[in-house]
Amino acid sequence: LDGSLVVEASGPFESSEIARVLDMVERAAANKSPVERFITRFAAWYTPVIFGVAMLTLLVPPLVLGGGWREWFYRSLVVLMVSCPCALVISVPLGYFGGIGAASRRGILVKGGSVLDAMSGIAAVAFDKTGTLTEGVFRVTAVRPAKGVAEEELREAARVAEALSGHPLARSVREAFGTVNPRGIKATEAAGKGVRALRNGEAFYAGRAAWLRENGVENPSEARGDSSASLIYVGRGKRFLGTVAVSDVIRADAPRTIRELRGRGIQSYMLTGDRGDTAERVAGELGMDGFRAGLLPEMKVEAFRELTEGRPAAFVGDGVNDAPLLASAHVGIAMGALGSDVAIEAADAVLLNDAPSRVAELAEIARRTRGIVRQNIAAALGAKLLFLVLGFIGSIGLWEAIFADVGVALLAVLNSARAGRGAEASSA
């Protein structure tokens, strides 16, 4: 913090952020949905069957019913033209590409059509708290000196204790109270407990109440705080000076996210390693359907299963500890701007601007895309069946057959483009 740093980028382009995004886009194209895979398999046996039907149209009627070979040869050509599977094979992946494009224009990177298929049927979404529903930026919200202690003395002790710590809570204290000259200060930090700083032979402490008691500070348990903040207990020598309350801020669009999900019939839950009272406050303010607090990373997976009760569900997280659940959920969604590399790689979709409201938009895009794909399939099969019958009985010619093939394919392509326009329409 008080010097300069020269950084040399020694890694190849393939390790850069833009290369990772391009790689995810390429994998998205290869990651086919179940519907796309079914259509591919369907076309594999559909084409030879249609050739067989055309040959039967050519051979059976003249031999059984009598008639000119020329007429039935023409009808067999009409049947063959009508039955070409182009509209079916092309329009389905185009529908998913349209949905992926619509999501990307809204700042959502989707890793394939299978993700849209899964997202369209989810019944619940579980969120991590810190960095996902909240900004992950802590601010000092209250200063509570102990009895007989001046507030300025508490502030000074907190500044000294947190002078060299890189913890997010320590940074919030320095931002609120100012910094002190770090020269002459020697600090020792215990992960998950607190920090001890020595200046001119005098000890300053900041951290949990148990940390202060461990170092001989008297009566740190006398402090009381509300459930909306994390408390930093501060001590000097053997004296307990008071507490500093630090709160994380709920993201501005988080309440709207939960409302929009509920409006679509999707329940919302929160999974966090934070304290139960803090988690209860956040979940209550947002109007969520439930929460689990005090979870270790391996506990989140089981808690997710308990809350969602086996229903199709998505999970939204940002940290390394969220990666196991991002990988195992029906749909894993990572926060792209502040999210860890591990979380982004494990997720099925990435929110590039870290706005949780994009989750509701992704659910809407997925449902719209699924509807368009179903329309394409129904239109292609319905039109081909109708024109196939008409071609067999001789009611249409090759021009009509060409329309049934190419025309229906073009209509399906235009219908698929609606998936892309849906993003702008819904945001407007």
C-alpha positions in Angstrom: 0.0 0.0 0.0 2.9 2.4 0.5 5.2 1.3 -2.4 5.3 0.6 -6.1 4.9 -2.7 -7.9 6.1 -3.6 -11.4 4.1 -6.4 -13.0 5.1 -8.3 -16.1 2.5 -10.4 -17.9 4.5 -13.6 -18.7 1.5 -15.8 -19.6 0.3 -16.6 -23.1 -2.7 -15.1 -24.7 -4.6 -18.3 -24.0 -4.5 -17.5 -20.3 -6.0 -14.0 -20.7 -9.6 -13.0 -19.8 -10.7 -12.5 -23.4 -9.3 -15.9 -24.4 -11.3 -17.6 -21.7 -14.5 -15.8 -22.8 -13.9 -16.9 -26.5 -13.2 -20.5 -25.3 -16.5 -20.5 -23.4 -18.4 -19.2 -26.5 -16.9 -22.0 -28.6 -17.8 -24.6 -26.1 -21.3 -23.1 -26.0 -21.8 -23.9 -29.7 -20.7 -27.5 -29.1 -22.8 -28.0 -26.0 -26.0 -29.2 -27.5 -29.3 -29.3 -25.7 -31.3 -32.6 -25.4 -33.7 -31.4 -28.1 -30.8 -30.7 -30.5 -29.3 -34.1 -29.8 -32.7 -35.7 -30.4 -33.2 -33.9 -33.7 -29.7 -35.0 -34.9 -30.6 -38.6 -34.1 -34.0 -38.2 -35.6 -32.6 -36.9 -38.9 -30.2 -39.9 -39.0 -33.1 -42.3 -39.5 -35.7 -39.9 -40.9 -33.8 -39.4 -44.2 -33.5 -43.1 -45.2 -37.1 -43.7 -44.2 -38.2 -40.8 -46.5 -36.1 -42.3 -49.3 -38.0 -45.5 -48.7 -41.4 -43.8 -48.8 -40.4 -42.1 -52.1 -39.4 -45.4 -53.6 -42.7 -47.0 -52.5 -44.6 -44.1 -54.0 -42.7 -44.7 -57.3 -43.2 -48.5 -57.4 -46.3 -49.6 -55.5 -49.1 -47.6 -57.0 -48.2 -48.4 -60.7 -47.9 -52.1 -59.9 -50.9 -52.4 -57.6 -53.3 -49.7 -58.8 -52.1 -49.3 -62.4 -51.3 -46.0 -64.0 -48.5 -44.2 -65.7 -45.0 -44.5 -64.4 -44.3 -40.9 -65.3 -47.0 -39.6 -63.0 -45.9 -41.6 -60.0 -42.3 -40.8 -60.6 -43.2 -37.1 -60.5 -45.2 -37.6 -57.3 -42.3 -39.5 -55.7 -40.1 -36.5 -56.5 -42.6 -34.2 -54.8 -42.7 -36.5 -51.7 -38.9 -36.5 -51.6 -38.7 -32.7 -51.9 -41.4 -32.1 -49.3 -39.8 -34.5 -46.8 -36.3 -33.0 -46.8 -35.5 -32.4 -43.0 -33.7 -29.1 -43.6 -36.3 -26.9 -41.8 -36.3 -29.3 -38.8 -32.5 -29.7 -38.5 -31.6 -26.0 -39.1 -34.3 -24.2 -37.1 -33.8 -26.0 -33.8 -30.1 -25.0 -33.2 -30.9 -21.6 -34.6 -33.6 -21.2 -31.9 -31.0 -21.9 -29.2 -28.4 -19.7 -30.9 -30.9 -16.9 -30.8 -31.5 -17.4 -27.1 -27.7 -17.5 -26.4 -27.3 -14.3 -28.4 -30.2 -12.6 -26.5 -28.6 -13.5 -23.2 -25.1 -12.2 -24.3 -26.6 -8.8 -25.2 -28.0 -8.7 -21.7 -24.5 -9.4 -20.2 -25.1 -13.1 -19.6 -22.7 -15.7 -21.1 -24.5 -19.0 -21.6 -22.4 -22.1 -22.2 -24.7 -23.9 -24.6 -28.3 -24.7 -25.5 -28.5 -27.4 -22.8 -28.2 -24.6 -20.2 -31.2 -22.8 -21.7 -33.1 -26.0 -21.7 -32.3 -26.6 -18.0 -33.0 -23.0 -17.0 -36.4 -23.0 -18.6 -37.7 -25.6 -16.2 -36.2 -24.5 -12.9 -38.5 -24.2 -9.9 -36.1 -22.6 -7.4 -32.9 -20.4 -7.3 -30.4 -20.5 -4.4 -28.0 -17.5 -3.9 -24.8 -17.1 -2.1 -24.9 -14.0 0.1 -21.7 -12.1 0.2 -20.7 -10.8 -3.2 -23.9 -12.1 -4.8 -26.9 -10.6 -3.1 -24.7 -8.1 -1.3 -21.9 -6.0 -2.8 -19.2 -7.6 -0.8 -18.1 -4.1 0.2 -18.1 -3.5 4.0 -18.7 -0.1 5.6 -18.5 1.0 9.2 -22.1 1.6 10.3 -21.7 2.2 14.1 -19.0 2.9 16.7 -19.8 1.8 20.3 -17.3 2.7 23.0 -17.3 0.6 26.2 -18.3 2.3 29.4 -15.8 5.0 30.4 -14.0 5.0 27.0 -13.9 8.0 24.7 -14.9 7.3 21.1 -11.7 8.9 19.7 -9.6 6.5 21.8 -11.6 3.6 20.3 -11.1 4.9 16.8 -7.3 5.4 17.3 -6.9 1.9 18.7 -8.8 0.4 15.8 -6.7 2.3 13.3 -3.5 1.0 14.8 -4.7 -2.6 15.2 -5.9 -2.7 11.5 -3.0 -0.7 10.1 -1.3 -3.6 8.3 -4.2 -6.1 7.9 -5.4 -7.0 4.4 -8.8 -8.3 5.6 -11.9 -6.6 4.0 -13.1 -5.6 7.5 -9.8 -3.9 8.2 -9.9 -2.0 5.0 -13.4 -0.7 5.9 -12.0 0.5 9.3 -9.2 2.4 7.6 -11.5 4.0 5.1 -13.8 5.2 7.9 -11.2 6.2 10.5 -8.2 7.1 8.4 -4.8 5.5 8.4 -1.8 5.7 10.6 1.9 5.6 9.8 2.7 1.9 9.7 6.4 2.4 10.6 7.2 0.9 14.0 4.1 -1.3 14.0 4.5 -5.1 14.0 1.3 -7.0 13.4 0.4 -10.7 13.8 -2.9 -11.9 12.2 -4.7 -15.1 13.2 -7.0 -16.3 10.4 -10.6 -16.2 11.4 -9.9 -14.7 14.8 -8.3 -11.3 14.6 -5.1 -9.2 14.6 -2.6 -8.0 17.2 -0.4 -5.0 16.5 2.5 -3.9 18.6 3.5 -0.2 18.7 6.1 1.2 21.1 5.7 -2.0 23.2 1.9 -1.5 23.6 -0.5 -4.1 22.2 -3.6 -3.3 20.2 -6.2 -6.0 19.3 -9.1 -6.2 16.8 -11.2 -9.2 16.0 -13.6 -11.6 17.6 -14.4 -11.4 21.3 -12.8 -14.8 21.8 -9.6 -13.4 20.3 -9.5 -10.6 22.8 -10.1 -13.0 25.7 -7.4 -15.3 24.4 -5.0 -12.4 24.7 -6.0 -11.4 28.2 -8.3 -8.4 27.4 -10.9 -8.0 30.1 -14.6 -8.4 29.6 -14.9 -8.1 25.8 -18.2 -10.1 25.9 -19.9 -7.0 27.4 -20.3 -5.6 23.8 -23.7 -6.0 22.2 -24.7 -5.4 18.5 -27.6 -5.8 16.2 -27.9 -8.6 13.6 -27.3 -6.4 10.7 -23.6 -6.0 11.2 -20.4 -7.9 11.9 -18.8 -6.7 15.1 -15.1 -5.9 15.5 -14.0 -6.1 19.1 -11.2 -3.6 19.9 -8.8 -3.8 22.9 -5.6 -1.9 24.0 -3.3 -3.6 26.5 -5.7 -5.4 28.9 -8.6 -2.9 28.4 -11.6 -3.6 26.3 -12.4 -0.3 24.4 -15.6 -1.2 22.5 -16.9 -2.4 19.2 -17.0 -1.3 15.6 -20.0 -2.4 13.6 -19.3 -3.2 9.9 -22.1 -4.0 7.4 -22.2 -5.4 3.9 -24.6 -3.6 1.6 -27.4 -5.3 -0.3 -27.2 -4.9 -4.0 -29.6 -2.3 -5.4 -31.3 -4.7 -7.8 -31.4 -7.7 -5.4 -35.0 -7.0 -4.1 -36.3 -6.7 -7.7 -34.6 -10.0 -8.6 -36.5 -11.9 -5.9 -39.8 -10.2 -6.8 -39.4 -11.1 -10.5 -38.5 -14.7 -9.7 -41.6 -15.0 -7.5 -43.7 -13.5 -10.3 -42.5 -16.3 -12.5 -43.4 -18.9 -9.9 -39.7 -19.5 -8.9 -38.8 -19.7 -5.2 -35.6 -18.1 -3.9 -33.3 -19.3 -1.1 -30.0 -18.1 0.4 -26.9 -20.2 1.3 -24.2 -18.5 3.3 -21.3 -19.2 5.7 -22.2 -16.0 7.6 -23.9 -15.8 11.0 -27.5 -16.9 11.3 -28.8 -13.5 12.5 -27.1 -11.7 9.6 -28.4 -14.2 7.1 -31.9 -13.9 8.6 -31.9 -10.1 8.3 -30.9 -10.2 4.6 -33.3 -13.0 3.7 -36.1 -11.1 5.5 -35.4 -7.8 3.8 -35.4 -9.5 0.4 -38.5 -11.6 1.1 -36.8 -14.9 0.3 -38.5 -18.3 0.8 -35.7 -19.7 3.1 -32.0 -19.7 4.0 -29.2 -21.7 5.6 -26.4 -20.0 7.5 -23.0 -21.0 8.9 -22.3 -23.3 6.0 -18.9 -24.7 5.1 -18.4 -25.3 1.3 -19.1 -29.0 1.5 -22.2 -28.3 3.6 -23.7 -26.0 0.9 -24.4 -28.9 -1.5 -26.4 -30.8 1.0 -28.3 -27.7 2.2 -29.1 -26.9 -1.5 -30.6 -30.4 -1.9 -32.6 -30.0 1.3 -34.1 -26.6 0.3 -34.9 -27.5 -3.3 -36.3 -30.9 -2.4 -35.1 -32.5 -5.6 -36.7 -29.9 -7.9 -34.8 -28.5 -10.8 -32.9 -25.5 -9.3 -30.2 -23.0 -10.1 -27.4 -21.8 -7.8 -25.8 -18.3 -8.1 -22.4 -17.7 -6.5 -19.1 -16.0 -6.9 -16.4 -17.6 -4.7 -14.1 -20.6 -4.8 -16.1 -22.2 -2.1 -19.2 -22.0 -4.3 -17.5 -24.0 -7.1 -18.7 -27.5 -5.9 -22.3 -26.4 -5.9 -22.0 -24.4 -9.1 -20.9 -27.7 -10.8 -23.5 -29.9 -9.2 -26.6 -27.7 -9.5 -29.0 -28.1 -12.5 -27.8 -24.7 -13.6 -24.7 -23.0 -12.0 -24.5 -19.2 -12.5 -21.4 -17.3 -11.5 -20.8 -13.6 -11.0 -18.3 -12.7 -13.7 -16.8 -9.4 -12.6 -15.9 -10.2 -9.0 -16.2 -14.0 -9.2 -13.2 -16.3 -8.9 -11.8 -18.1 -11.9 -12.7 -21.4 -10.4 -16.4 -20.4 -10.0 -16.6 -19.0 -13.5 -15.1 -22.3 -15.0 -17.5 -24.5 -12.9 -20.6 -22.5 -13.8 -23.0 -23.0 -16.7 -23.7 -19.3 -17.2 -21.8 -16.2 -16.2 -23.2 -12.8 -15.3 -20.7 -10.4 -16.7 -21.8 -7.3 -14.8 -22.6 -9.0 -11.4 -26.2 -7.9 -11.4 -28.4 -10.6 -9.8 -31.4 -9.3 -11.7 -29.9 -11.0 -14.8 -30.9 -14.3 -13.3 -34.6 -13.5 -13.7 -33.9 -12.3 -17.2 -32.0 -15.5 -18.0 -35.1 -17.5 -16.8 -37.3 -15.5 -19.1 -35.0 -15.8 -22.1 -34.7 -19.6 -21.5 -38.5 -20.0 -21.4 -39.0 -17.9 -24.5 -36.3 -19.8 -26.4 -37.9 -23.2 -25.4 -41.3 -21.9 -26.7 -39.8 -20.8 -30.0 -38.0 -24.1 -30.5 -41.2 -26.0 -29.9 -43.0 -23.8 -32.4 -40.3 -24.5 -35.0 -40.6 -28.2 -34.5 -44.4 -28.2 -34.6 -44.5 -26.0 -37.7 -41.9 -28.0 -39.6 -43.4 -31.4 -38.8 -47.0 -30.1 -39.3 -46.2 -28.5 -42.7 -44.3 -31.5 -44.0 -47.0 -33.9 -43.0 -49.7 -31.9 -44.7 -47.7 -31.4 -47.9 -46.6 -35.0 -47.9 -50.2 -36.2 -48.1 -51.0 -33.6 -50.7 -48.0 -34.6 -52.8 -48.9 -38.3 -52.6 -52.4 -37.7 -53.9 -51.1 -35.4 -56.6 -52.7 -32.2 -55.4 -49.4 -30.2 -55.4 -46.4 -30.0 -57.7 -42.7 -29.4 -57.3 -43.1 -25.6 -56.8 -45.4 -26.2 -53.8 -43.0 -28.8 -52.6 -40.1 -26.4 -52.8 -42.1 -23.9 -50.7 -42.9 -26.6 -48.2 -39.1 -27.3 -47.8 -37.3 -24.0 -48.2 -40.3 -21.7 -47.3 -40.9 -23.5 -44.0 -37.2 -23.4 -43.2 -37.1 -19.6 -43.8 -40.1 -19.1 -41.6 -38.5 -21.2 -38.9 -35.3 -19.1 -39.2 -37.3 -15.8 -38.9 -39.2 -17.3 -35.9 -35.8 -18.2 -34.3 -34.7 -14.5 -34.6 -37.5 -13.6 -32.2 -35.5 -15.2 -29.4 -32.8 -12.5 -30.0 -35.3 -9.7 -30.1 -36.9 -10.9 -26.9 -34.1 -9.5 -24.8 -34.6 -5.9 -25.9 -38.3 -6.2 -25.6 -38.3 -7.6 -22.1 -35.7 -5.0 -20.9 -37.7 -2.1 -22.5 
